[in-house]
Amino acid sequence: MHIRPFDFSEADYQAYAGVREAAHPEAPLDIAGAQHLDRTRSSSDVMARFLVEQSGQVVGVLEYATPYYDPRPGALEVRYHLRPEAQALEGALWAFLLEQLTPYAPHELLAQVRENWPEYRFFLEQGFAEVERRWESVLDLDHFDPTPFVRPLPPGLVLRPLSELPWQEEGFQRALYQLEIELLADVPSAEPITPWPFEVWQARTLSDPNLLPEGFFLALQGEQLVGVTMLFKSHRPQTLRTGLTGVRQSHRRQGLALALKLRAAEFAKTYGVRYIRTSNHQTNRPMLAINEALGFVKEPAAVLLHKELQS
Ligand SMILES: CC(C)(COP(=O)(O)OP(=O)(O)OC[C@H]1O[C@@H](n2cnc3c(N)ncnc32)[C@H](O)[C@@H]1OP(=O)(O)O)[C@@H](O)C(=O)NCCC(=O)NCCS
C-alpha cells in the first residue's frame, strides 16, 4: 500500500470518483460540487486528502478536514472509502490517519456514513458513537399527483423564484442570509449548527455550480422573506436536490412549506427531471410529515458519528 497526497488535479478528482463509484455506486461523487467545496475552504480550515494506491492502482481515498457544514473549533471530520477488494486496508489507513492527526490535537472526530456502508461498522469498532441520523429520501415525479395537496396561499403572501428577485444585490443577499440563519437555528439537529460568516455563505451558496435560481423559491409578505425551499442541480441522472426548506415561526402552520414544496415539484417537472432528493433529520417530525405525505421514499439512513479524543 502506498499513500500519497491528493493533488487536486482533474485526474485525481476522477480517481476519487472512481473509488467512490466502486465503493458506493448508489451515492456517486459530485465532482463539480466537491471541487466547489474544496475551492471555498477558508484559509483557517484544516484540510488534507490522500489517495491510497496498490500495484499502481488507486484503491482508496482518505481525508480529514474542518467540518464543512459545522466548522466548530477542535473538531475534525474524517472520511475514507476503499474499493471492495481493498477493504482489508482499513486498519492500516486508520493507523496512518491517527499519526497524521497528532499535530492538530483535535478533541473530537466526526464522520458521516450511510448505515449500510462498511465504514459505519469500522468507525463503531474504533470507538465512534452515533450523534444523529438523517433520512435520505426520493420523490418520483412520474408517480406524483399534487392535486390533493393544493390549497390557496394565505392572503398577502406570494411565492417567487430567486431568479425574479434582486439576488445579485448585497442588501437582498443579507436578508436571505438572515432568513437561512434563523431557520437553521430551528432545524432539530443534535447540536446547534455553527453558521458560516456572511462572506463565506455568499461564496459557497451563490457561486455554487449547482445553484439553480429558477428552482430556488421564496415566500414573501411584501418585501419580507418569510419562507424558502431550494432545488439544486444534481450529478445524479434525472434528479434535483433539495437544500434548506423553512418558514419563519410567525408564519408556520398556514400551509406555506407545503405550498413551497409543491411549487418546487412543479418546477422540477417542467425542468424535465424525474426525481427530487432530500435529506431530513429523523427527529424533524414537521418536515418529515410533509415529505411523507407527498410520497418521498426513504433510503438507508445517513449517520453522523463522533469520537471524543483526550487532549
Ligand atoms: C418544517 C417547516 C418548514 C414546516 O413549515 P410550515 O409552513 O409550518 O408547514 P405547513 O403549514 O405547510 O404544514 C403542512 C402540514 O405539515 C404537517 N406539519 C407541519 N408542521 C408540523 C408540526 N410542527 N408538527 C406536526 N405536523 C406538522 C401538518 O400535517 C401540516 O398540515 P396542517 O397544518 O394542516 O396540520 C417549519 O416547521 C420550519 O421551518 N422548521 C424549521 C426548519 C426546518 O427544520 N426545516 C427542514 C430542514 S430539512
Ligand as a Chemical Component Dictionary entry (heavy atoms), coordinates in Angstrom:
data_LIG
# 
_chem_comp.id                   LIG 
_chem_comp.type                 NON-POLYMER 
_chem_comp.pdbx_formal_charge   0 
_chem_comp.three_letter_code    LIG 
# 
loop_
_chem_comp_atom.comp_id 
_chem_comp_atom.atom_id 
_chem_comp_atom.alt_atom_id 
_chem_comp_atom.type_symbol 
_chem_comp_atom.charge 
_chem_comp_atom.model_Cartn_x 
_chem_comp_atom.model_Cartn_y 
_chem_comp_atom.model_Cartn_z 
_chem_comp_atom.pdbx_ordinal 
LIG C1  C1  C 0 -40.869 22.176 8.817  1  
LIG C2  C2  C 0 -41.432 23.564 8.470  2  
LIG C3  C3  C 0 -40.738 24.045 7.210  3  
LIG C4  C4  C 0 -42.942 23.449 8.228  4  
LIG O1  O1  O 0 -43.400 24.719 7.771  5  
LIG P1  P1  P 0 -44.948 25.140 7.824  6  
LIG O2  O2  O 0 -45.134 26.220 6.829  7  
LIG O3  O3  O 0 -45.332 25.406 9.207  8  
LIG O4  O4  O 0 -45.652 23.800 7.324  9  
LIG P2  P2  P 0 -47.117 23.720 6.681  10 
LIG O5  O5  O 0 -48.004 24.732 7.318  11 
LIG O6  O6  O 0 -47.002 23.756 5.199  12 
LIG O7  O7  O 0 -47.574 22.271 7.145  13 
LIG C5  C5  C 0 -48.172 21.353 6.278  14 
LIG C6  C6  C 0 -48.521 20.104 7.058  15 
LIG O8  O8  O 0 -47.335 19.506 7.572  16 
LIG C7  C7  C 0 -47.592 18.973 8.893  17 
LIG N1  N1  N 0 -46.854 19.741 9.905  18 
LIG C8  C8  C 0 -46.267 20.963 9.756  19 
LIG N2  N2  N 0 -45.718 21.349 10.926 20 
LIG C9  C9  C 0 -45.954 20.376 11.818 21 
LIG C10 C10 C 0 -45.621 20.192 13.187 22 
LIG N3  N3  N 0 -44.932 21.132 13.882 23 
LIG N4  N4  N 0 -45.981 19.050 13.794 24 
LIG C11 C11 C 0 -46.684 18.110 13.117 25 
LIG N5  N5  N 0 -47.028 18.220 11.799 26 
LIG C12 C12 C 0 -46.667 19.342 11.164 27 
LIG C13 C13 C 0 -49.078 19.128 9.114  28 
LIG O9  O9  O 0 -49.712 17.984 8.579  29 
LIG C14 C14 C 0 -49.382 20.365 8.282  30 
LIG O10 O10 O 0 -50.723 20.464 7.891  31 
LIG P3  P3  P 0 -51.800 21.120 8.925  32 
LIG O11 O11 O 0 -51.205 22.390 9.446  33 
LIG O12 O12 O 0 -52.996 21.329 8.048  34 
LIG O13 O13 O 0 -51.999 20.107 10.007 35 
LIG C15 C15 C 0 -41.193 24.543 9.646  36 
LIG O14 O14 O 0 -41.623 23.937 10.834 37 
LIG C16 C16 C 0 -39.755 25.002 9.808  38 
LIG O15 O15 O 0 -39.323 25.972 9.200  39 
LIG N6  N6  N 0 -38.952 24.304 10.662 40 
LIG C17 C17 C 0 -37.573 24.712 10.908 41 
LIG C18 C18 C 0 -36.665 24.495 9.733  42 
LIG C19 C19 C 0 -36.561 23.031 9.359  43 
LIG O16 O16 O 0 -36.435 22.156 10.202 44 
LIG N7  N7  N 0 -36.550 22.779 8.051  45 
LIG C20 C20 C 0 -36.333 21.460 7.489  46 
LIG C21 C21 C 0 -34.899 21.208 7.378  47 
LIG S1  S1  S 0 -34.567 19.851 6.302  48 
# 
loop_
_chem_comp_bond.comp_id 
_chem_comp_bond.atom_id_1 
_chem_comp_bond.atom_id_2 
_chem_comp_bond.value_order 
_chem_comp_bond.pdbx_ordinal 
LIG C1  C2  SING 1  
LIG C2  C3  SING 2  
LIG C2  C4  SING 3  
LIG C2  C15 SING 4  
LIG C4  O1  SING 5  
LIG O1  P1  SING 6  
LIG P1  O2  DOUB 7  
LIG P1  O3  SING 8  
LIG P1  O4  SING 9  
LIG O4  P2  SING 10 
LIG P2  O5  DOUB 11 
LIG P2  O6  SING 12 
LIG P2  O7  SING 13 
LIG O7  C5  SING 14 
LIG C5  C6  SING 15 
LIG C6  O8  SING 16 
LIG C6  C14 SING 17 
LIG O8  C7  SING 18 
LIG C7  N1  SING 19 
LIG C7  C13 SING 20 
LIG N1  C8  SING 21 
LIG N1  C12 SING 22 
LIG C8  N2  DOUB 23 
LIG N2  C9  SING 24 
LIG C9  C10 SING 25 
LIG C9  C12 DOUB 26 
LIG C10 N3  SING 27 
LIG C10 N4  DOUB 28 
LIG N4  C11 SING 29 
LIG C11 N5  DOUB 30 
LIG N5  C12 SING 31 
LIG C13 O9  SING 32 
LIG C13 C14 SING 33 
LIG C14 O10 SING 34 
LIG O10 P3  SING 35 
LIG P3  O11 DOUB 36 
LIG P3  O12 SING 37 
LIG P3  O13 SING 38 
LIG C15 O14 SING 39 
LIG C15 C16 SING 40 
LIG C16 O15 DOUB 41 
LIG C16 N6  SING 42 
LIG N6  C17 SING 43 
LIG C17 C18 SING 44 
LIG C18 C19 SING 45 
LIG C19 O16 DOUB 46 
LIG C19 N7  SING 47 
LIG N7  C20 SING 48 
LIG C20 C21 SING 49 
LIG C21 S1  SING 50 
# 
